[in-house]
């Protein structure tokens, strides 16, 4: 018999531990990165997005030629009457010269923990690296090029305009200035900062200016773009001269070194992104050691929970990158668009899409990113009031059509409950932040005027029932009175308006009037095969698998239907969901994740999540084959539509905690696949922050909740916890444990498993 010494075991164990440690560290470093071992070929499926809420870029990372297609979120055609479309702005090309050898060790990655895009490769004995970001504090896109050899860079820099404006050059800059047919002025400048070498201005084959860099050690490009758009109608939607704005931005940015710009950018970005962390398993994973597209392909067999968490955080990255204070809200493609005639105008769709874009903002601790949507709603009020009065004479307040632009212009069909759905976002910001000044000065007037529209627009039947006249369940079915979608959204509006009045102590007479209207609204009905009826008429087809499930608004994002408080209606919603099926387009699957989470069925929500993480597009694959994600993790409607990314992130949050009722439900829809995990930083209504939530074997082991504003707190959990504070009271309800306690502003309350 062979005998092995104890020393051998110790050495072997040390080697195994060291190997595991290195693999774990390398894997953890990749947890928040998308990466590939080749340049992007396709804008929609492969290129990586960067953005600062106003300027966005799609980066290809080519070796012989870098291509960055860029946008500015306010570049729109149309006006107050014509919707127009969101426009591509232009392209920046860096064409390298004198490099004939084949690249090796190519690596392209997007680090969403820092909002940095890094590219590296070798040509012969020379190592090249690039680092890109879009800075919110300095309002520029920064592109930094380095090499391991002096004088390694010679390149032609070109700027192109999607609307074919002339490109001019001066010193080390390229500029474009133009006007759209609607009179919108726009401007962009790319400024080169050299490290060694020389740069000169020359003409291309069109006679446009380009820059010729010769034998530089490295260089940095600072790009800024702007339009003269203002979100103030009283100023006729016109603001600062964009050429002056760009000049001032670049002058200020130019006073800082590249490391200073980088430090300011990362600090600003991490102040938002770093608030939330998520782990859906503690196992050491090597899945992230393959390119992201391969991870997606492997996912069905691998059960890669780190990819699931990455996709959750990617939604937060995209919202920070496309929706920042003082800017416009994220549109159907966030702010990334390479067309002058994009799908669905890349607009603000009011029948779920823009609303879905912001479901994640408050619960995933990005309240500041909600402001562009709220400000957008506010800026549209006067235009919408006028257009609504023409369409619906005799009504106060306002509503919207389905397709909307940045000037109040719209098209397609009237979506009468659209403004009431907007009002939900207005209310939710208060529900999460408890900011009474915001509620009184900003939110309340909007909630009231939209309530007034429905006060005037609702149809009174002889028996006292109130119905929305001639409604349409979006993109589906007949037009008739009392469509469930309309009724549920109006119920939500009235509920929020009444609560706003109660909080502020305002308008008691009108508050009571709206409360009476709410009591007389036609309520959701259960149909002949147990479904939640989509229409008042019991006409639902059990074989209908339409992508919209608008009649389930009351389940999510509304709060009228609850698995705990209205179980019969929740069961009817479940019957409808089962009939619609799990497969659908990208954004629809994301909504279904949220539905199943609200039904407290984590395993079914996870089934939808699993379907969502399906690779669409790429070499030899049809873009339009169905919903899923592309190699760059963009959601496929198809084609690309960003609401699915945002809805996915919101869905994961709903699976881990919910607060739409008068209690915070922890791990309400935890799937078996997430038996162990932790999350920090999620926010609940009432201005509570889940500073730490850990679980094992599907049971909570540690919990800390911070009460920012103070007030009563009630939490629902599935296993017994021991509270650090003696004044916490517990009760049992529906096989769950309820903990109730009063909180002080700024205080944190901790619990551990009671084993």
N, C-alpha and C positions, 0 to 999 in steps of 0.2 A: 504494500500500500504506500502510495506517495504521500509524504507529509510536507506541508507548506508552513514555513515559519510565521510567527505572529508579526514579525517585521514586514514580511511580504504583504500581509493583509493591510497593515498600517499604511505602507507605501501605496498600495493599490487604491485603498480608500481615499488617501490624500489626492491621488491623481484624478479619481472619479469626482471627488468634491470640487477640485479646481476646475475640471472640465465643465461640470454642471454650473459652477459659478460664472465662468466665462460665457457659456452659452446663455445663461439667464441674463447676464448683464447686456450681452449683445442683443438678445431678444427684447429685453425691456427698452433698450435704446431705440428699437425699431417699432415699439408699440404705437407710437403716434406719428408714424411716417408712412407715406406712400412712396414707392420707389419702383424703378424699372432699370433694366440693364441695356436699354436702347433708347434712342430719341423717339419722340412722338411722331406719328404719321398723320393722325387725324385730330382735328380741332375738338370734336365732340367727345371722342372716346378715350384719347390718349394724353392730350396736352393737360398740363397742371395749372389750376387757377391761383392767382394772387390778387389781392385787392385791399383797399383801405376805406371802403364804403362809398367812395366817389370815383376813383380810378381803379380799373381792373385790367388784368392781363392774363392771356392764355399763352403759356410757355411751351415751346416745342423742344428746345434743347438740342438742336442739330449740331453736328460737328463741323462740316464745311460751311454751314450757314445757320445762324440762330434766327428764329422767327418768333416774335412776340406780337400777337394781335391784341390791341388794347381798346378799352372803352371808357367813356365818362358817362355816369348814370343819368345825366339830364339831357343827353343828346336825343331829341325827339322831333319827329315831324308832327303835323296836326296842329290843332288849336282847340278853342272851346266848343267847336262844332264837329270837327272831323277828328277821329281818334288818331289817325296817323300810326306810327310805329316807332319803337325804340330802335336806335341806329348803331351799327358798328361805327367806330371812330376812325381807326387806321391800323397800320402795321409798322413795326420797327424791325429792320433786318440788319444783321451783322454778318457780312460775307467775308470769311477769312481767306487770305491769300497765302500762297507758298507752302501749303500743307498737303503733301501728296501721300504720305504714309497712312496705313490703316490704324485706326484708333484701337487702343486696348484699355481694359479696366474701366469701361464706361459705366458711370453710375449717375442716375438722375433721381433726386428725391425731394419730396415736399414734407418738411417737418412742421406739422400743424401745432406742435407745442410751442413753437417760436414764430410761426408764420414766416418761415424761411425756405426758399427753394435753392438747392445746391446741385451743381453739376460738376463732375470731375471725369477726367480721362487722360490717357497718355498718348502722345504721338512720338514714336521713337523714344528718345531719352528724356523728352520734355513732358512734365506733368502740368496739365491745365486745370483750372478750377474757376467756377463762376458762382456767384451768390446773388440772389434776387429777392427783393421784398417791396411791398407798397406801404409807405409810412403814413399813418394817420396824423401824427403830430407835425410832420414836416411836409405833408401833402404831395409827396413825390413817389414815383417808382424809381428805385435805385437798382442798378445792374452793375455788379462789380466783377472784373476779370483779372485773374492773376496767373502767373506761370512760373515754373521753377528755373527758367533761363532768362537772362536779360535780353531785351530786344526781340522776344519771341512773338509779339503780336503785330501783324499787319492786316488791316481789314478795311472794308468799305462799309460805311454806315449809311443806311437809307431809311427814309421816313416816307410812308405813303398815306394818302387820305382816301377813305372809303367813298368820299364824294368828289374826288379828283381835283381838289384844290392844288394850286401850285406850291411846291416845296422850295423854300428859299434857305440860303445858308449865310452865316456870318461868323467869322472867327471859328470857334469850336462848337457851333450850334446849328441845328436844323429847325426850321419853323414852318408851320402851316396855319393859315387863317382863312376861314370861309364862312358862308352863310347858307342855311337851308332855305327851301322854298317858302317856309313859314316865317322867314326873317330871323330865325335864331342864329346868332353869331357864335362861332366856336374857334378855339385856338389850341395849339399844342406846340411844345418845344422840347427837343432832346438836346441836352448839353453834355459835352464830353469833357472829362477831367483826366488828363494824361499823367501817367507815371513814366517819364522818359519818352523818347521818340518824338514824332512830329505829327501834326494833323493839318490838312489843307482842305479847302472847299473846291469842288470841281462839279462838272455837269454830267448827268447821266444821258441816256439815249433820247429821253423826252425833253431834255433841256432843264430838268429839275436839279436842284442842288443835292449833292451828297458829300460825305466827309471821307477823306482818305487818311487812314492812320498808318504810319510807317514805323516799324521797329520799336514799338512801345514795350516796356516791361510789363505793363498792365494798364488798365483804364477803368473809369467808372462813367456810366451814363445816368444822368438824372433826367427823368421824363415827367412832365406835368401837362395836363390838359384841362380845359374848362369851357363852359358855355356862358352865355349871358342870362341864363335862366334864374328867375327868382320865384319862390313859391308864394308870392304875394300878388293877388289879383289886382289890388289897388295900384300896384306899380306896373300893371299890364304884363305881368310875368317876366319883366325885364330887370336885370340887376347889373352888376359890375361888368365893364368891358373885359372880355375873357383874355385878350392879349395882355392887358395891364395886370390882370390877376395872375396869369402864368409867369409873367416877368418878375413880379414881386415874390411869388412863391420860390422861384429858382434862385433869386438873389439871396433870400433868407437861407435856403437850404445850402447854398454855395459857401456860406460862412462857416459851415461845419465840416469836419473831416468825415470820411466814410465810417470809421469806427464810432464816431459820435452819432451819426444818423442811425447806424445799426443799433446802438445801445438804446437810443430813445424809442426806436420802433419796437424792439423786443419788450422793453419795460411797459410800454403802452399796451401792447397786445396781450402780454401775460397778465396784466392787471384785470383783464376780462376773462381770457381763456383759462387761466390758472385757478379760477374759483371752484371748478368742479373736477373731480377725478372719479374714475370708475374702473373697477375690476370685477370681472365676471368669472373668476376662477383663479386659483393660486398655482396651478400646475406650470412647471417650466415648459415653455413652448418654443419650438424652433420654426414654427410656421412662417414667422415674419422674415426668415432668412431667405425666402424666395421672393421674386418680384410680386407686386400686389396683384397683377392680373392672374398669376399662377395661384396665389392664395384664394382668390375667388373661385377659380376652377376646382381647387382642391376642397373647397369649403363643405360640400355636401357629405364628404367622407371624413373630413378632419374634425368637424365640430369646433372650429377655430373661434373660441369665444373672444379672443383678443381682436379678431377682425370685427366681430359684432360691436365691441367697445370702441374700436377705431372709427367705425362708421357713425356711431353715436357722436363722438367728439368731432368728426368731420362736419356734421351738421352745424355744430357750434362754430367751427372755424369758418364755414361759409357765411353764416349770419354776421359774424364780426367783420368779415371781409366785404360784405355787400350792404351793410345797414349800420351806419354810424350817425351820431347826433349831427343835426343841421343838414343832413342829406335827405335824399329820397329813399323810399322803402325798396326792399328787394323786389324785383319783378319776377315774371315767370322763369327767367333764367338768372336770377340774382342780379348781377350787373354784367355778366359775360355774354357777349353776342357778336357773331362774326358776319352778320347779314344786314343789309338795308331793308330786307323784307322777311323778318324772322317769323317762325311759327307762332300763330296766334298773336302776332304783333309784339311778342315778348312784353305783354301789357300787364295791367293790373286787373285780373279777372275776379269779379266780385261774387261768384257763386260757390267758391270754396278756396280758390287758389291763393289769393293774397292773404286770406285769413290763416290758412294752413302754414304759410311762411312764418307766422309769428306765434304758433302754438308753443314753440320751445322757448321763446324769449324769457318769459318770467320764471317758469319752473326750473330752467337750467342756468339761472343766475346771470342772465344777460338783459336785465331790465333796461339799461341804457340803449341797447340796440332796438328796443321797441319804439323809441321816440320817433324815428323817421315815419313809421306807419301812422302813429297817432297824429303827428304834425301834417302828414299828407291828408288824412281825413278832415282835419280842421281847415286846411287850405282850400278844399273843394266845396265848402258849404254854400258859398254864395252862388257859384255857377250851378250847382246841383239844385238849389232852391228854385232858381229861375226855370231850369229845364223841367223840373218836376211840376211846377205850376202850369206849364204849357200842356204837359201830358195828362195831368190829373187836376183839372180846374177845381178850385174851391178847397184845396188841401193846404194846410200849413206844413212846415218842415220840408223834408226832402228825401229822395231815394236815388237809386243809381241804375244804370244799365249794366249788362254783363261785362262788356269790354270798356276799359277806362284808361285815360292817359294822364299826363302830369299837368294839364291845363284845365281839367274839368270836362274835356270832350269825351264822348263815349259813342258806342255803336252796339250792334246786335240787339238782342231783346232786352226789354226792361226786366230787371231782377228786383221786384218790389221789396222783398225782405233783405236785399243786399246791404242797405245802410243800417238796418237793425243788427245784422251780423257784424258790420263794422263796429257798432256800438258795444258789442261784446268785448272786443279788444280794448275799447276805451275804458270799460268797467274793470276788466281784468287787471289792468295796470294798477288801479286803486286797490283791488282785492288783495293783490300781492304786496303792495308797498304801504298801504294804509296812509297814503299821503292826502290828508284832508284838504290842504290848500289846492293841490292838483284837482281833486274831486270837485271842489266848489268853483274854481275859476276856469278850469279847462273842460273837465268831463261833463259836469252837470248840464251846462247849456246845450251840449250836443245830445245827450241822452233825452233831454226834454223835447227838443225840436223834432227828433225822430219819433218819439212817442206821440207827439202831436200829429205827425203825418198819419200814423196808424189810427189815432183817435178819429181822424177825418175820413180815412180810407176804408176802414172796416165796414163790412155790410151787416146791418142789423136784421135778423130774421124775426118773424112774428113771435116766436117762442123765446126771444131774448138772446139766442145764440149769436155770437159774433164770428164772422168768417172773412177771410181775405178773398176779395172778389177776383175771379179769373186768374188764379195762380198757376204756376207751372213747376213741377218737380224738375230741377235743372236738367236739360238735355234729354228728357225722358218723359214719355207718356203724354196724355191729353191735358188741355187747359180747362180748369174748372174751379168753382168756388171751394174754399176750405181745404186746399192741398195741405197735407201734413207738414211739409217743409216750411211753408209760410207760417202756419199756426204755431209751430214749435219755436220758431225764431222770434215771433212777436211775444210769445209767452216769456222767453228769456229776456227780451228787452224790457217788458213791463216789470218783471221780477227785479231786474237790476235798477231800473228807475225808482221803484218803490223803496228799495234799500238805500239808494243814494239820498232820497228825501229824508228817510229816517235817520241816517247818519248825520246829515247836515241840519236837520230840523227846518227844512224849507217846504214851501208850497203845499201845506197839508191838504187844502181843499182839492187841488189838482192831483195830489198823490192819492187821495181817497177815490177820486174819479177814475184814475188809471187802475187802481186796485179793483174797482167794480168791473171795469172792462176785462181785466184778467180773469175774474171769476166767471165771466160769460163766454170766454173763448171756447171754440170747439176743441175738445181735447183729443189726444191720440186714441185711435180705436183698434181693437183686435179683430182680425178678419176671420173668415170661415175656415181657413186651414191653419189658424193659430198665429198668423203673421201680424206684424205691426203694419197697418194699412198705409200705403203710400198716398192714397187718395181717400176722400170721404166715401166715395163709392167703392165697394168691396170688389175691386177688379184685378188685384195683384195676381200675376202669373207665377206659380211656383217654379217654373222652368226659366224664368227671366234672370240672366246673369249680367245685367247692365252694370257698367263700372261705377256709376253714381248710386249712392245709397242715401240720398239727401233726407229721406224721411226718418233717418236715425239720428238727426241732429240733436234731438233731445237726450240721447244717450251720450254722445260726444260730438262736438265740444260743449253741448248744453249740459244741464244738470237736472232736467225735469224727470228723466228716467234713471233709476238707480237700482242696481242688483240687490241692495240691502233694503231700500225704503219703498220701492215700487216693483217687487219681484215679478208680478204678472206681466207688466209692460216690458220688463227686462227680458223675460222669457219670450215674449212676442218678438222683440228685437232680435233675439238669438235665432228664432225660427226664420226671420227674414234674412239674416246674415248667412245662415246655412244654405238657404235657397239661392242666394246670389253667388255662392261659391268663393273659394279662396284665391283663385287665379284672377289676375286683372292687370291693368296698367300700373306703372310705378306709384304714382300718387295715391291711387285707389287702394293699393295694397297697404300703403302707409296708414291710410285712414282706418282700414280694417284692423290693423294692429291696435290702434287706439280703441276701437269698438270692443274688441275682445278683452282688452285690458280692463275696460270699464265693466265688462260682464264678469270680471274676476276669474277669467279662464286664461291663465298664463301659458299653458301648453298650446292652446289654439292660437294665441297671439304669437307664440314662438314659431308655430307652423308658418304663419304669414311672414314673419321675419326671415325664416329660412328660405321661403320662396323669393323674397325681396332680394336676397344676396345671391343673385344669379347673373352670371356674366352675359352681357348683351353687346353685340357689335364686335369689332375687331376684324382681323383678316378673314375674308371669306364668309362672314356672318352678317345676315341682314339686320340693319338697324331696327327695323320695324317688326321684329319677330315676337316682341312682347315686352312686358315690364320687367324691370330688374335694374342692374347697375352696369356702368361701363368700367373699363380698366382704371379710369381716373376717379372712380367712385361716384361720378355724377349719376343721378337717377334718370332712368329711361322711362319716359311716358309711354312709348317713345314718340318723337325723339327726346332729347334732353329737356327736362323740366325740373326745376330745383325744389318745388314744393314737396316732392317725394323724399328728398334728403332731409328737409326740415321736419316733415311728418314722421319719418322714421325715428329721429332723435326724440321728438315729443312722445312717440309711442313707447320707447324704451323707458323714458321717465315715468310714464303712466303705469308701466308694469311694476316699477319699483316703489312708487308712492303716489297717492292721490289725495286731493284736498278740496274737491268740488262741493262736498257736503260740509256739515258743521264739525267734521273731525278729519284728522290726518290719518290716512290708512297706509301702513307701512308694509311693503312686500305684498300688496293685494293681489298681484297676478304674477307671482314668481314661477317661472317654468322649472321643470325638473332639471333642465340643462344648466340652470344657474343655482345649483344647490349651495354653492359657496361663493362669497363675493363681498364687496364693500363699495360704498359710494360716499363721497363727501361733497357738500356744497349745493345740493338741490334746495329749491325754495318752495314754500307752501303758502297758500293764501292765509292772510292774517299776519304776514311779514315774519314768518318763521323760516329758519335756515336749518336744514339737516346737516349739521357740521360733521357728523360721522354716523354711518350705519354699516354695521358688519353682521354677516350671517354665515352660518355653517350648518350643513344638513337641513337647509331650508328654514332654519330657526334663527331669530335674531340673537346675537351674542353681545353686541354693544350698540348703544344708541346715545347720541348727544343732539339736542335740539337747542338752538339759540333763538330767543324771542327778541326780535329787534325793537318792536314797538310796545311790548307788554300786552296783557290781556289774557283771557281764558284760552286754555289749550286742551284739546282732547285728542288722544291718539288711540288708534285701533291696531292691535297686533295679534298674532296667532299663538304666541307662547308667552308664558309668564316671565316678567322682568322684575328686577329689584331696583327701585328708584333710590337715588342718592339723597333726594329731598323727602322729608317726612310728611309734607303736606299733600303729597300725591295720593289721590283716591282711585281705587280700582273697582271695576264691576265686570260681570260676564254678560255677553250678549251675542246670540247667534254663534256660539262656539268660539267667540273672539273675546279678548280681554281689552277693556276700555280703561285708559288712564286719563284722569281729569285733574287739572291743576291750574291755579292762577300764576301768571308769570309777570316778572318785572322787566322793564325795558333794558335790553342789553344783557340779560342774564342767560346762562346756558344750563340746561337740565340734562342730567346723565342717567342712564339705565344700563344694567348688565343682566345677562341671563341668570335666572334664579334656578340654579341646578341643585 
